[in-house]
Amino acid sequence: MFYRFMKLFIIAPLLKPLFRVWVVGAENVPTHGAAILASNHLSVVDSIFLPLYLRRRVTFLAKSDYFTGRGLKGWLIKHFMLSTGQLPIDRSGGKASEAALNTGLRVLGGGDLLGIYPEGTRSPDGRMYRGRTGVARMVLESGVPVIPVAMIDTEKAQPIGTVIPRPRRLGIIIGEPLDFSRFEGMSNDRFVLRSVTDELMSEMQRLSKQEYVDVYATTMKNKTP
């Protein structure tokens, strides 16, 4: 109820007139049942604008840092994240990755839409980076449709380092669901996971028309002085 109230009466009236987002392919999102929305990640606001223009609730897996801040600012960010349908996950790897996978599977098991950024973090420069195979494991273990999504120009609305988004026209392109049923029962095969991930990233890149870089975004960020 709080999610719906925030979306319809607070966030939508505030943001829609300022950003005038165009959407292509909204009909590719199923009206019911579980599905994964796999999107490129250009800005913090990606997790706001995508669910804002869909009828159904979308739950994102967000880094836990957003939920642990102190003081009034930390409280506001935490409750904003929760109100926009985001769940905290630890992205440090190892057992944390397994916990994030299980959290995503629980969302899907409830018949809901799950939003995922296969790159694992925001693009540092507007290009698309190599996908993490966690999304492939989730696709194969859940057996739900995976729908590629391209966010357009959100990094121009909120460049890295800025706090308040700059009003401008943005876009969302939602592709057709991808079928990976041929890999059923192979979620532990790392070559299959890489193949599924690369096919998904290729379709996302086709929709977004971003330049593709075959390294992880975190690797690129660590190289930046």
C-alpha positions in Angstrom: 0.0 0.0 0.0 2.8 2.4 0.9 4.6 1.6 -2.4 1.5 2.3 -4.4 0.8 5.6 -2.5 4.4 6.8 -3.0 4.4 5.9 -6.7 1.0 7.3 -7.7 0.7 10.4 -5.4 4.3 11.5 -4.6 6.8 10.3 -7.1 4.7 10.3 -10.3 3.3 13.9 -10.0 6.8 15.2 -9.1 8.9 13.5 -11.8 6.7 12.8 -14.8 6.2 16.5 -15.8 9.9 17.2 -15.4 11.3 14.3 -17.3 8.7 13.3 -19.9 9.9 9.8 -20.3 9.1 7.9 -23.5 8.6 4.2 -23.3 8.8 1.5 -26.0 7.8 -2.1 -25.4 5.8 -1.9 -22.2 3.6 -4.6 -23.6 6.5 -7.1 -23.3 6.1 -7.1 -19.5 3.7 -9.8 -18.4 0.5 -8.7 -16.7 1.0 -11.4 -14.0 3.5 -14.0 -12.9 7.2 -13.7 -12.1 9.7 -12.3 -14.5 13.2 -10.7 -14.4 13.8 -7.3 -15.9 17.5 -7.1 -16.7 18.6 -3.6 -17.4 21.7 -1.6 -18.2 22.7 0.7 -15.3 23.6 4.4 -16.0 22.3 6.2 -13.0 20.8 5.9 -9.5 17.5 7.1 -11.0 17.2 3.9 -13.2 15.6 2.2 -10.2 13.0 5.0 -10.0 12.0 5.6 -13.6 11.6 2.0 -14.7 9.0 1.0 -12.1 7.3 4.4 -12.4 6.2 3.6 -16.0 5.1 0.0 -15.4 1.7 -0.9 -13.9 3.2 -3.7 -11.8 5.5 -3.3 -8.8 9.2 -4.0 -9.5 11.5 -5.1 -6.7 15.2 -4.2 -7.2 18.2 -5.7 -5.4 20.1 -2.6 -4.1 23.4 -2.4 -2.4 23.1 -2.5 1.4 24.9 0.8 1.9 21.7 2.6 0.9 20.0 1.2 3.9 22.6 1.7 6.6 23.2 5.5 6.6 23.0 7.4 9.8 21.1 10.5 10.8 18.1 12.1 9.1 19.7 11.7 5.6 20.3 8.0 6.2 16.7 7.5 7.4 15.3 9.3 4.4 17.3 7.3 1.9 16.5 4.0 3.6 12.7 4.7 3.6 12.8 6.0 0.1 14.5 2.9 -1.1 12.0 0.7 0.7 9.1 2.8 -0.7 10.3 2.3 -4.2 10.5 -1.4 -3.9 14.2 -2.0 -3.3 15.7 -4.7 -1.1 19.2 -4.5 0.5 21.8 -7.0 -0.5 25.5 -7.4 0.3 27.5 -7.3 -3.0 30.9 -8.2 -1.5 30.9 -11.7 -3.2 31.2 -15.2 -1.8 28.5 -16.1 0.7 26.9 -12.7 0.1 26.4 -13.5 -3.6 24.6 -16.7 -2.6 22.4 -14.7 -0.2 21.6 -12.2 -2.9 20.6 -15.0 -5.3 18.3 -16.5 -2.7 16.7 -13.1 -2.0 16.0 -12.7 -5.7 14.6 -16.3 -6.0 12.2 -15.5 -3.1 10.9 -12.5 -4.9 10.3 -14.5 -8.1 8.8 -17.4 -6.0 6.2 -14.9 -4.9 5.2 -14.3 -8.5 6.7 -10.8 -8.6 8.8 -8.8 -11.0 12.5 -8.6 -10.1 14.8 -5.8 -11.4 18.4 -6.7 -11.9 21.5 -4.9 -13.3 23.7 -7.6 -14.7 26.7 -5.2 -14.8 26.6 -5.2 -11.0 27.1 -1.5 -10.7 26.6 1.8 -12.5 28.6 2.3 -15.7 31.4 4.8 -14.9 31.4 6.4 -18.4 28.1 5.6 -20.2 29.4 2.4 -21.9 28.1 -1.1 -21.2 30.3 -3.5 -19.4 30.6 -7.3 -19.0 27.7 -8.9 -17.2 27.9 -10.9 -14.0 26.7 -14.5 -14.2 24.5 -14.2 -11.1 21.6 -13.1 -13.3 22.0 -16.3 -15.5 21.8 -18.5 -12.4 18.7 -16.8 -11.3 17.1 -17.2 -14.7 18.0 -20.9 -14.9 17.1 -21.8 -11.3 13.7 -19.9 -11.4 12.7 -20.8 -15.0 11.0 -17.4 -15.3 11.2 -15.1 -18.4 14.0 -12.6 -18.6 13.2 -9.4 -20.3 16.1 -7.1 -21.5 15.7 -3.4 -20.8 17.6 -0.3 -21.9 17.5 2.9 -20.0 18.3 5.9 -22.3 20.1 9.1 -21.2 19.6 8.7 -17.5 23.3 9.3 -16.9 22.8 12.7 -18.5 20.0 13.5 -16.1 22.1 12.5 -13.1 25.8 12.3 -13.9 28.0 10.6 -11.3 28.6 12.9 -8.4 25.4 14.9 -8.7 22.7 14.7 -6.1 19.6 16.2 -7.8 18.6 15.0 -11.3 18.5 17.5 -14.1 15.1 17.6 -15.9 15.4 16.3 -19.5 13.7 13.8 -21.8 14.6 10.2 -21.0 13.7 6.9 -22.6 13.0 3.3 -21.7 13.1 0.4 -24.2 11.8 -3.0 -23.1 12.7 -5.9 -25.3 10.9 -9.2 -25.9 11.4 -12.0 -23.3 14.4 -14.2 -24.0 14.1 -18.0 -23.9 16.8 -20.0 -22.2 14.8 -23.2 -21.6 17.4 -25.1 -23.6 19.7 -24.8 -20.6 17.3 -26.1 -18.1 19.0 -28.0 -15.2 22.4 -26.5 -16.1 22.6 -23.7 -13.6 25.9 -25.0 -12.2 27.7 -25.1 -15.5 29.9 -22.0 -15.6 30.2 -22.1 -19.4 26.4 -22.1 -19.7 26.1 -19.3 -17.2 28.6 -17.2 -19.2 26.8 -18.0 -22.5 23.4 -17.0 -21.1 24.8 -13.8 -19.6 26.6 -12.8 -22.8 23.5 -13.4 -24.9 21.4 -11.3 -22.5 24.1 -8.5 -22.5 24.2 -8.6 -26.3 20.4 -8.0 -26.5 20.6 -5.2 -23.9 23.4 -3.6 -25.9 21.4 -3.8 -29.1 18.5 -2.0 -27.5 20.6 0.7 -25.8 23.1 1.1 -28.6 25.9 1.7 -26.0 29.5 0.9 -26.8 30.3 -2.5 -25.2 33.5 -3.1 -23.1 34.3 -6.7 -22.3 35.6 -6.1 -18.8 33.7 -5.7 -15.5 32.6 -2.2 -14.6 34.2 -2.6 -11.2 37.5 -3.3 -12.8 37.3 -0.1 -14.8 36.3 1.9 -11.7 39.3 0.5 -9.7 41.6 1.7 -12.5 40.2 5.2 -12.3 42.5 7.4 -10.2 
